[in-house]
Every structure is written in structure tokens, then in C-alpha cells.
Amino acid sequence: MAINDLFDAAMAVPVVPFTFLTIAVVVYWLLVMVGGTTPQAGDAAPGLRAAAGLDGVPLNVAGSLFIVLTWLATMIGTLARGGDIAVRPPGVLASAAIVVLGLALAAASTVALARPIRRILRAGAVADPARLVGSVCVVRTGAVGPDAGQAEVTGADGAAVVIEVRHDGVEALRPGSTAMIHDYDADHGVFWVTAFDPKLGYRP
């Protein structure tokens, strides 16, 4: 199989829409890495994600994985037909079948991968959470609010750990923002933070 065959398949119907969506996914995650953010589990549609078996998996992670897997599945389905795709691309019925099967396979695979992804993205454990009260942390998620958010803090042993944080939402906390841990909610296992500027030594 030549590189030309892969390119022809990627740019042929029914693969081409998923090719461009996959490119968008790659660009998105490159921007995420440059911005220094981490995926956030507590995002939109928690009930829908739980019903689909994706609870605890950030919507952007699950969506990206689904798009890439759909692209791979439709690519394989298109290439499996054989022949010169540039000359004889899949017809309407064949394209519809490839898309339906690709979507079904991608959905099943995304759900199957949800469990290991949850373990990877789970916040780190802190031996004595109360000792972190008064520490300064750095926001690692797109935003921090009363229902969701994560930040990185240096523990007593000098190791960095990602913790679940919450904020009253009065002051905006963006990726890279510093915040002061002022309370620990033992019942929910989360830390409450407030915006903090270490250069000034007090809340902005």
C-alpha cells in the first residue's frame, strides 16, 4: 500500500469530513499543550456522559477520541474495498455503510477506553490534605468554578501533584493563574481557592 493510496482514501468520500475534523483535533491539542492546560473532567452534560459510560472523562477528550477513531475506522473501511480509490471512490450506499459502521465502532471503542482514561486523569492523592491550606497552586484547567477545576501544587515532599479545586467564581481563574488554598472540604475531597498574586503577596 503506497502513501498515495492513504492520501486518496483520506480525501475521498466518506472519509474526508473526518480527515478535516481530525486535523482540527490535532491543532486543538497542540494549543492545549502550548497553553499548559490539562483536560477537565467536570464539564458539560455530566448526565449524558454518564449514560454513555463516559462519566469522569472530559468532554474534549472523549470527543477528540471519538473523532480520531471514526476517521481511522472509515479509512480502513474505504481501503478495504480495494482498487484505485481516486478512480473508483465508494458509491453512495457503500459510503453510508462505511460511515455507519465507522461511527458504531468508534463509539464502542471510545466507551471501552473510558476506564483507563479515567485512571490516567484522576487527580493525585495527598497524604495530609489539610497541610496544603495556605499553599499557592497553579490553575491547570480551562477555568475554575464552584463545581469543577484542577490545579497543581507542590506537596510537603517537594513533588508536584494535581488536586481538585473549587472557586466561588467572583474572580476569574484561567490556566496558569496562581491561587491560594484557603480551605479543604473533606466531605467532597476538594480544596477551595481564591485568586492570589505572589508578587504582591496578597489577593488581587
ZILIN-V853672 format. One record per pair of residues at least 4 apart in sequence whose C-alpha atoms are under 8 Angstrom apart, sorted by sequence separation. I is the first residue (numbers start at 1). J is the second residue. If there is no record, write none. Layout:
i: [I;I]
j: [J;J]
This chain:
i: [1;2;3;4;5;6;7;8;9;11;12;13;15;16;17;18;19;20;21;22;23;24;25;26;27;28;29;30;31;32;33;42;45;46;47;48;49;50;51;57;58;59;60;61;62;63;64;65;66;67;68;69;70;71;72;73;74;75;76;77;78;84;85;90;91;92;93;94;95;96;97;98;99;100;101;102;103;104;105;106;107;108;109;110;111;113;114;115;116;117;118;128;129;139;144;145;154;155;169;173;185;186;197;198;200;1;10;11;32;33;49;50;57;83;84;85;90;139;144;154;155;173;184;185;196;197;9;10;32;49;50;79;143;144;154;155;173;184;185;196;197;142;153;154;184;185;196;197;11;47;54;141;152;153;183;184;195;196;10;46;140;141;152;153;182;183;194;195;49;139;140;141;152;153;181;182;183;139;140;151;152;181;182;78;139;140;150;151;181;182;138;139;150;151;180;181;42;137;138;150;151;179;180;41;43;44;137;138;149;150;179;180;41;42;43;137;148;149;150;179;180;40;41;136;137;148;149;178;179;40;41;135;148;177;178;179;39;147;178;78;146;178;39;77;144;145;146;39;144;145;146;173;132;144;145;146;171;172;74;145;166;171;74;77;144;164;165;166;167;164;165;166;167;168;123;163;164;165;166;167;73;74;144;163;165;73;126;143;144;73;143;144;71;143;70;73;142;143;70;73;141;142;139;140;141;70;126;139;140;69;70;125;139;140;69;124;138;139;123;124;125;138;139;25;67;123;124;138;139;66;69;123;138;139;66;69;123;137;138;22;25;136;137;25;136;137;66;136;137;22;65;135;136;21;22;134;135;133;134;62;133;134;18;22;132;133;18;133;133;18;19;62;18;130;130;129;15;54;57;53;15;52;14;15;54;57;136;53;57;56;15;57;10;9;9;9;6;12;5;12;9;13;14;8;9;12;13;8;5;5;14;13;14;39;14;14;40;38;39;40;37;38;36;37;38;37;42;43;42;41;42;40;40;40;37;36;37;35;36]
j: [5;6;7;8;9;10;11;12;13;15;16;17;19;20;21;22;23;24;25;26;27;28;29;30;31;32;33;34;35;36;37;46;49;50;51;52;53;54;55;61;62;63;64;65;66;67;68;69;70;71;72;73;74;75;76;77;78;79;80;81;82;88;89;94;95;96;97;98;99;100;101;102;103;104;105;106;107;108;109;110;111;112;113;114;115;117;118;119;120;121;122;132;133;143;148;149;158;159;173;177;189;190;201;202;204;6;15;16;37;38;54;55;62;88;89;90;95;144;149;159;160;178;189;190;201;202;15;16;38;55;56;85;149;150;160;161;179;190;191;202;203;149;160;161;191;192;203;204;19;55;62;149;160;161;191;192;203;204;19;55;149;150;161;162;191;192;203;204;59;149;150;151;162;163;191;192;193;150;151;162;163;192;193;90;151;152;162;163;193;194;151;152;163;164;193;194;56;151;152;164;165;193;194;56;58;59;152;153;164;165;194;195;57;58;59;153;164;165;166;195;196;57;58;153;154;165;166;195;196;58;59;153;166;195;196;197;58;166;197;98;166;198;60;98;165;166;167;61;166;167;168;195;155;167;168;169;194;195;98;169;190;195;99;102;169;189;190;191;192;190;191;192;193;194;150;190;191;192;193;194;101;102;172;191;193;102;155;172;173;103;173;174;102;174;102;105;174;175;103;106;174;175;173;174;175;105;161;174;175;105;106;161;175;176;106;161;175;176;161;162;163;176;177;64;106;162;163;177;178;106;109;163;178;179;107;110;164;178;179;64;67;178;179;68;179;180;110;180;181;67;110;180;181;67;68;180;181;180;181;110;181;182;67;71;181;182;68;183;184;70;71;114;71;183;184;184;71;111;114;111;74;111;74;75;114;117;196;114;118;118;78;121;75;75;78;79;79;85;79;86;85;89;90;85;86;89;90;86;84;85;95;95;96;121;98;99;141;140;141;142;140;141;140;141;142;142;147;148;148;148;149;148;149;150;175;175;176;175;176]
